Amino acid sequence: MLQIALKQTGQSRRKDKKWQMVIFDIPEKYRKTRNKFRVALKILGYQKLQLSIWVCPYDTLSETESLIKYYSIENCVKLLLVEEIDL
């Protein structure tokens, strides 16, 4: 159900041309949650910069915050808004 809901969100590039960045350190004992979170980030349009650093040019802040709450990983994730990225 979550994947269907995420796929239905309209993706529009941020008007300010900034990138949403997600940095996470989810412990190994929550490996399944970590893997599901990565899949959900891909669905939202995020690209892997490093294994636990993902970036997205779309306005996905509210969807990303919802994912973090859904998986109860608030203490393991940081959200940043960056102006420029060299991919």
Residue frames as qw, qx, qy, qz and C-alpha x, y, z in Angstrom:
[[0.000, 0.885, 0.466, 0.000, 0.00, 0.00, 0.00],
 [0.318, -0.773, 0.088, 0.541, 2.80, 2.42, 0.87],
 [0.393, -0.124, 0.584, 0.700, 4.44, 1.94, -2.54],
 [0.180, 0.627, 0.665, 0.364, 1.16, 2.66, -4.33],
 [0.165, -0.924, -0.279, 0.202, 0.64, 5.83, -2.30],
 [0.394, -0.605, 0.287, 0.630, 4.19, 7.00, -2.98],
 [0.381, 0.139, 0.661, 0.632, 3.95, 6.35, -6.72],
 [0.100, 0.772, 0.592, 0.210, 0.82, 8.48, -6.89],
 [0.248, -0.797, -0.094, 0.543, 2.57, 11.59, -5.54],
 [0.550, 0.808, 0.096, 0.189, 3.24, 14.11, -8.27],
 [0.679, -0.349, 0.087, 0.640, 6.92, 14.88, -8.61],
 [0.322, 0.911, 0.100, 0.236, 7.78, 18.42, -9.52],
 [0.632, 0.194, -0.248, 0.708, 11.27, 19.86, -9.42],
 [0.335, -0.679, -0.344, 0.555, 11.89, 22.34, -6.66],
 [0.293, 0.915, 0.198, 0.191, 11.46, 25.90, -7.89],
 [0.269, -0.916, 0.287, 0.082, 14.48, 27.06, -5.89],
 [0.718, 0.530, -0.450, 0.049, 16.63, 24.38, -7.64],
 [0.271, -0.569, 0.702, -0.331, 17.80, 23.03, -4.29],
 [0.618, 0.074, -0.774, -0.119, 18.11, 19.35, -3.48],
 [0.761, -0.507, 0.153, -0.375, 16.54, 17.43, -0.61],
 [0.419, 0.424, -0.780, 0.192, 19.19, 15.30, 1.11],
 [0.856, -0.431, -0.003, -0.284, 18.58, 12.38, 3.44],
 [0.289, 0.494, -0.764, 0.298, 21.39, 11.07, 5.62],
 [0.834, -0.386, 0.003, -0.395, 20.69, 8.02, 7.72],
 [0.191, 0.397, -0.862, 0.250, 22.42, 5.57, 10.03],
 [0.834, -0.229, -0.027, -0.502, 19.91, 2.81, 10.75],
 [0.405, -0.497, 0.758, -0.123, 21.39, 0.06, 12.96],
 [0.247, 0.230, -0.894, -0.296, 22.04, -3.40, 11.52],
 [0.159, 0.202, 0.911, -0.322, 19.38, -4.97, 13.74],
 [0.445, 0.617, 0.364, -0.537, 16.84, -2.95, 11.70],
 [0.239, -0.218, 0.698, 0.639, 18.21, -4.10, 8.34],
 [0.207, 0.496, 0.808, 0.243, 14.77, -4.90, 6.87],
 [0.018, 0.887, 0.341, -0.310, 13.48, -1.45, 7.79],
 [0.210, -0.638, 0.357, 0.649, 16.60, 0.15, 6.34],
 [0.254, 0.028, 0.794, 0.552, 16.18, -1.74, 3.06],
 [0.138, 0.702, 0.696, 0.063, 12.48, -0.85, 2.81],
 [0.092, -0.854, -0.099, 0.502, 13.35, 2.79, 3.49],
 [0.237, -0.392, 0.562, 0.689, 15.87, 2.75, 0.62],
 [0.213, 0.360, 0.822, 0.386, 13.28, 1.29, -1.75],
 [0.030, 0.845, 0.506, -0.173, 10.80, 3.99, -0.73],
 [0.176, -0.716, 0.179, 0.651, 13.41, 6.70, -1.34],
 [0.247, -0.063, 0.730, 0.634, 13.95, 5.36, -4.86],
 [0.134, 0.618, 0.758, 0.157, 10.22, 5.47, -5.51],
 [0.070, -0.885, -0.260, 0.380, 10.15, 9.12, -4.42],
 [0.541, 0.814, -0.006, 0.211, 12.89, 9.93, -6.93],
 [0.419, -0.817, 0.380, 0.113, 15.93, 9.98, -4.67],
 [0.763, 0.511, -0.368, 0.148, 19.33, 9.04, -6.06],
 [0.841, -0.460, -0.040, 0.280, 22.05, 7.35, -4.06],
 [0.175, 0.910, -0.338, 0.165, 25.02, 9.65, -3.47],
 [0.103, 0.402, -0.871, 0.264, 26.59, 7.22, -1.00],
 [0.313, -0.192, -0.930, -0.010, 25.17, 4.13, 0.68],
 [0.221, -0.610, -0.676, 0.349, 23.38, 6.13, 3.38],
 [0.006, 0.513, 0.025, -0.858, 23.21, 9.52, 1.68],
 [0.337, 0.490, 0.736, 0.323, 20.45, 10.09, -0.85],
 [0.013, 0.357, -0.013, -0.934, 19.49, 13.23, -2.79],
 [0.295, 0.575, 0.751, 0.135, 16.40, 14.32, -4.71],
 [0.118, 0.054, 0.192, 0.973, 15.68, 17.34, -6.95],
 [0.303, -0.517, -0.623, -0.503, 11.94, 17.04, -6.34],
 [0.319, -0.419, 0.295, -0.797, 9.77, 18.66, -3.69],
 [0.716, -0.166, -0.666, -0.130, 9.38, 15.54, -1.54],
 [0.011, 0.371, -0.604, 0.705, 9.83, 16.90, 1.97],
 [0.657, -0.201, 0.275, -0.672, 6.39, 15.99, 3.32],
 [0.930, 0.116, -0.285, -0.202, 6.48, 12.50, 1.76],
 [0.548, 0.356, -0.634, 0.414, 9.98, 11.91, 3.15],
 [0.225, -0.340, 0.543, -0.734, 8.92, 13.05, 6.62],
 [0.840, -0.086, 0.041, -0.534, 5.94, 10.71, 6.43],
 [0.837, 0.237, -0.490, 0.059, 8.23, 7.80, 5.54],
 [0.245, 0.388, -0.656, 0.600, 10.50, 8.54, 8.45],
 [0.502, -0.230, 0.417, -0.722, 7.54, 8.57, 10.84],
 [0.892, 0.076, -0.213, -0.391, 6.01, 5.46, 9.24],
 [0.805, 0.194, -0.515, 0.222, 9.19, 3.47, 9.86],
 [0.622, -0.782, -0.034, -0.009, 9.79, 5.09, 13.30],
 [0.801, 0.059, -0.021, 0.595, 13.37, 6.05, 12.41],
 [0.003, -0.976, -0.081, -0.200, 13.32, 9.69, 13.46],
 [0.541, -0.771, 0.290, 0.170, 16.43, 9.25, 15.63],
 [0.739, -0.106, 0.510, 0.428, 18.40, 7.71, 12.74],
 [0.476, 0.565, 0.462, 0.491, 17.71, 10.20, 9.94],
 [0.145, -0.580, -0.050, 0.800, 18.72, 13.78, 9.15],
 [0.465, 0.717, 0.469, 0.221, 17.08, 15.87, 6.43],
 [0.294, -0.494, 0.137, 0.806, 19.00, 18.67, 4.74],
 [0.509, 0.815, 0.274, -0.030, 18.28, 21.10, 1.96],
 [0.547, -0.369, 0.342, 0.669, 21.35, 21.73, -0.19],
 [0.310, 0.776, -0.051, -0.547, 21.92, 24.23, -2.94],
 [0.536, 0.644, -0.488, -0.244, 24.29, 22.33, -5.18],
 [0.826, -0.245, 0.507, 0.008, 25.48, 18.75, -5.69],
 [0.279, 0.581, -0.675, -0.359, 28.13, 17.32, -7.96],
 [0.903, 0.011, 0.348, -0.252, 26.79, 13.96, -9.12]]
